[in-house]
Every structure is written in structure tokens, then in C-alpha cells.
Amino acid sequence: MEMGEKMNKEALVVCSDKSTGIGITVWDLETGEQLLHIPTCAAAPHGLFCLRNQFIVASQSNRHGSFGGGSIFIWPLNKPQSPLRSYTLEAMGPISCTKGGLYIAGGAPSGNAYLWEVTSGRLLRTWHAHHKSLKCMVFSDDDSLLIFGCTDGIISVWSMISLVDVEDSGSSPSLLYYSSEHRSSITGLVTMSAGARSIFISSSLDGTCKVWELVSGRHLQTLVYPMSVTAIALHPIERLLFSGSVDGNIFVNVFDIGAVEDCFVTTEDQAFVLKVHNESITALTFSGFHLISASEDFTFCLWDTINRVVLRRFNNRKGAVTNMVVIKQSSLFPILNHQRVTHQFQVSLLQKYPQPSNPGKGMATFLSFPASHSKPPPTHFHGNNLLDHLISARRTNTCYAANEIGEKHR
């Protein structure tokens, strides 16, 4: 295979929450070949992501009733044998990062939430986000909002502007709004743009997916399913919503929020169903235009959703896959000794307790290939890059920038 073709190929990173012995496995989606195995990892659902296409980050599941805090491991993909092990005050469940990799957020079974700055490792904020366990989270597309879903069906939305305000870290951050429309645990959150406005979709074990206007929190639509929804994903181009259920079926709905609002939509007559799994769907994601589904039946499948057929079926005999992340295979290439490094990205040990910043302590620098997100934050406000604008405003300390951000959120 030519080097250029290999650079564009994608790989799938999978792990389970059942046992650390299962570890992380990286698969070639085209050939079915196992490319890499990283031992000693068990991540909670929604506890795995790829940082800047250069690092795999996972929260480590603790045994029920265990004490002593938790941990978050960071593996550089070009040197996965040497993870950076950060130990947290309590066990982490879901974790996520902003699009540019500037911040990592984590949620705990206690309802506490944590926010770290990646390059310094500084714990910027800890706060009590809810009195029940945090199950999933997602940042808005412009990184200005952080959304949590909880076991009791509550959804809370927080302003990143207040969360990253270090000077005000001693006070409670601003809760933008919350919703109690769902009647059972939230199982998934996805965001998208619908015309001139931004929306997000939540799925729940109550058998519904709900559509929300992001900034106002207004409930726009409810999709009703015949059984509990355990995972959701949006097609990257087409307006298709994929909803995995507890019986292994995957419902596919044409999603047009502009056509119908403020009503309940029964999906049984409107959706087609993908059927191959025998047990509950645990995760859904996309590689290009191909859906990937994972199930409690110890398999995960690559789909041609147009023809509704499985292109490749993988067996994970050691345990059910609960987390999936698609990466570029080029991220796995080791750095050659004779190659000049053109980009250096710093990741640090994540602090266990809030403390004054000390850039020289606990810093770990990994050398990596250039990434599409390697540009520094812009110095002017463009489009939806609201969080970048905030960072720029903090650096320049201009009142004009702060006022502009305030106007954006009114």
C-alpha cells in the first residue's frame, strides 16, 4: 500500500468497562487486522476519547465499592507503551475534551464535575453538578457550553466562560439551565447545527430521544421508541439519527427539526431498523459514512447503511465493547529518528487538587506529528469560536472582548 493511502485510512479504538485485562485494541476497519493492543485499561461508558488525533485518553473504572480515588490515563499514539497516569480525587465516569484539546472535563458518580487545562494539567474547577451520578457529557460545537446527562434523567448545561474563570474559581459556576423532561437515565448526547441555530439531542432509557435548542434550552421535539434507547449517533452529512436499543435493534430516522416542532413523534412507522445484534447496543459511532455499532453480544459491526448490510463483523471475545473512537491510522506511525519534528504538543499530569499553577512541575512533553488543531487561538472573533475568543480576551484583557462575549449569550 502506498504511504499516502495509509495516511488517509481510519482505525477503530475500542475498550470495555468490564476488566482492565481486556485493555484497548486498535483495529483496521478495512482489513479487520488488529493494529495495536494496549493492556490494562477498563473505561466507563463515555470514558474514552482521542485528543488532537495524537493521544488516547481514558478514565479507569474502579471496582464497585473501591476507595482511593480514580485515574485518567493518556497514551501518546506514537508511543503507547508509556502512558501518562493522572490520579484523581474520585473515580471518573464520562470524560470529554474541547474540539481543540485545550480542556478536559470529567464527571463522577457522586455528581461532582472536574475541569482541567491540558497543557499545564491545572485543575481549574471542581463543582457539584448534580446530586446523582453523571453518565455522559458533550461540549457544544463552539466549545462555549458543557452539557451533562445524569442517571435520573436530568440534563444540565454550563457556561464554559464561567468554568474557566480562574479568578472566580472559589464560587459556584453559572448553571445556564437544566431539564427534567426525561424519566430515566440519559444514555447519549449529540450536538448539531440546524439552519441558523444549534441544537442537541439526548437519548434515555425511558425510550425517547429529545431535541433541544442549545442556547435557550427550549424543548423542540420528542422521538418515541418502543423500548429503551441505549446509544445514539448522527450521520456526518445526512440528517439521519441512529438510535440503538436495549434489544439490539438500531432505529434510523430522517431528522428534520424544521418540519415538526413541539410534538411527540412515534418512530415505529417512520424509521427503518438495522438488525444484526442479539443484545443491547452499547455504543455507536461513524467512520466516514459507515456506521459502527457495538453490543453486549461481544461483537461490533461496520455497516453500509444505504444498503442496510454489515460489511464486517468483529468479535471481541474477552468482553463487550462499551467505548469506540475512530482515529487516523497515521497517528500510529512512530516518529523516525531522522525526521525533524515540526510540532510539539504538551500534555501534563492532571492535578488531583486545585493549586496555584506551576508550569515546571509534572510536565510531560510528547513529540507528535502536526495536527489540524495545532494553530494557536485566533486573536479575532470568527464565527462560532467563542471559547477561543474568550482565551484571546483573557490574554489581551480588553473590555471590548468581554462585552462582545456577553452580548453573544443574551
Secondary structure, DSSP 8 states (H G I E B T S, - for coil): --HHHHHH-EEEEEE-SS-TTT-EEEEETTT--EEEEE-S----TT-EEEETTTEEEEE----TT--S-EEEEEEETTSTTS-EEEEESS----EEE-TTSSEEEEE-TTSEEEEEETTT--EEEEEE--SS-EEEEEE-TTSSEEEEEETTS-EEEEEHHHHT-GGGTTS---EEEEE---SS-EEEEEEEEETTEEEEEEEETTSEEEEEETTT--EEEEEE-SS-EEEEEE-SSS-EEEEEETTS-EEEEE--TTT--SEEEE-TTT-EEE---SS-EEEEEEETTEEEEEETTSEEEEEETTTTEEEEEEE-TTS---EEEEEEGGGG----TTS---EEEEEE---SS-----TTSSEEEEEE---TT-S---SS--TT-HHHHHHHHHHHT-HHHHHHHHHHT-
